[in-house]
Amino acid sequence: MIFDGFVQQVPDIDPTETGEWLDSLDAVVDARGKNRARFLVAKLLERCRALQVGFPATVSTPYVNTIPAEEQAWFPGDEHIERRIRAYVRWNAAVMVLRANKAAEGIGGHLATFASSAALYEVGFNHFFRGKDGGLAGDQIYFQGHAAPGFYARAYLEGRLDESHLDHFRQEVGGGGLSSYPHPRLMPDFWEFPTVSMGIGPINAIYQARFNRYLRNREIADTSASKVWCFVGDGECDEPETLGALSIASREQLDNLIFVVNCNLQRLDGPVRGNGKIIQELEAVFRGRAGTSSR
């Protein structure tokens, strides 16, 4: 058996071959150093996964770009135009919050959440998210609630909201205002799911993906082309509800669920726990709790 990464109670059917492998590793460490040996072992683990040789996964990997620049896929859109649109949306979102706080002191709002994740959302809107056209189920998207100003700003560019709406951000008394966060009861024609706060977006996304799989397996509805997207912040991952049901995704094999974690090292009540290594920390959590792949 294999326990904690070490072989225990397994008879060695070929001690000579085992010794040759160990001698080779010792020689690499002596001649080329530990970094080279670590690289070779990592390549062996990659090959094990490619050959479907069962082996306990490492809980974290080096913090490097997993796709070399020369192997990156061709971008299907116009990068220049999309970058300009993204800049407009960022600007409108920031100005909307600032103007609202001039109208009444203490209204508040969030700027950094959307500013740091605008590219993620724009690429999703332009190239990934599926709508409900043609009677299809489409995708369900659980937006990070604190990024709401960015979605209002984008809706303004699309003509779905006008300037009077933006001037009433977080000013809902009397009607015509924009809710602070995604709220389908206050804005039924705009938001589909509530996501703030206390991690209700992530836990609901997990059960939504599970329910979609239930509908498909029992041929009640065709949700085979539907994905459930959950956008969450690194600070929000400290909420018990955010990752509390993550093991369900592994147990139910929910490959229709996608978590996107925005690691901007910020939270409402101080720096994110483990600032320096938060990406590796969350990678270990997702691998250990859900057995899922992360990148």
Residue, then its C-alpha position, 0 to 999 in steps of 0.5 A: m500500500i501507499f501511505d503519505g507518499f511512501v511505500q509500505q508493506v509492499p514486497d519488492i519483486d525486483p530489488t536489483e531494478t529498484g536499486e538501479w533506480l535509486d542509484s540513478l537518483d543518487a547520482v543525479v543529486d550528486a552530479r546535478g543537484k537537488n533542483r535537477a533531481r526534483f525536476l526529473v521526479a516531477k516529469l516522472l509523475e507527469r508521465c505516470r498521469a499520462l499513462q494512467v498509473g495510479f499515484p497520489a497527487t502532489v498537493s501543490t505545484p510550482y507557481v509558474n505559468t503552466i502554458p508556455a507562450e509558444e504553446q498558447a492558443w490563438f486568441p479568437g477575438d480582437e485583443h485591442i478592441e476587447r482591451r479598450i472595452r475593458a478599460y471603459v468598463r473599469w473606468n465606469a465602475a470606479v466613477m459610479v461608486l465614487r459619484a454615489n459616495k458624493a451623493a450620500e456619505g457612507i454609501g460605500g462600494h467596492l473597486a478593487t474586486f472588479a478592477s483585478s478580475a475584469a479580464l476574467y469576466e470580459v473573456g468569459f462574456n465574450h468567449f465562454f458563457r453560454g446564454k439561454d437562446g433557442g430554449l437551451a438551459g445555458d450556463q449558470i453564473y454565480f458572480q462574485g458579489h463585490a464585483a457588481p459595479g463592473f457588471y452594471a458598468r458593462a450593462y450601461l455600455e450595452g444599453r441595458l442600463d442608462e445613466s440615471h441607473l448608474d447615478h442611483f447605485r446603492q440608492e434603491v429607496g423610491g425605485g430605479g436604484l441598483s442593488s449593492y450586490p446580485h439580488p434577483r428579488l430586487m432586480p429580477d430582470f438583471w440577476e439570476f442568483p444571490t451571491v453575497s455574502m458569507g460564501i452562499g454563492p460557492i455553496n449554491a453553485i456546487y449544489q446547482a451543478r449537482f442538480n443539473r447532473y440530476l436532471r440530465n441523468r434522469e432525462i428530465a432536462d438536457t443540461s449536458a451543454s450547461k456549465v456552472w461558473c463560480f467566481v469567488g475571491d481568495g479572502e472569501c475562501d475563508e468563509p466556511e460555506t465557500l469550501g464546506a461542500l467542495s467534496i461533493a464536487s469530487r464525490e459526484q464527479l461534477d465536471n460541469l462545475i468551474f471555480v474561478v478564484n480571484c487571488n488579489l490578496q484583499r479582503l474586507d477585514g484585512p489582508v488575505r490569510g497566507n498572502g505570500k502563498i495563497i495560490q499554492e494554499l488554495e491549490a492544496v485545498f482544492r486537490g485535497r478536498a475535492g480531488t480536482s485539477s487546478r491551474 
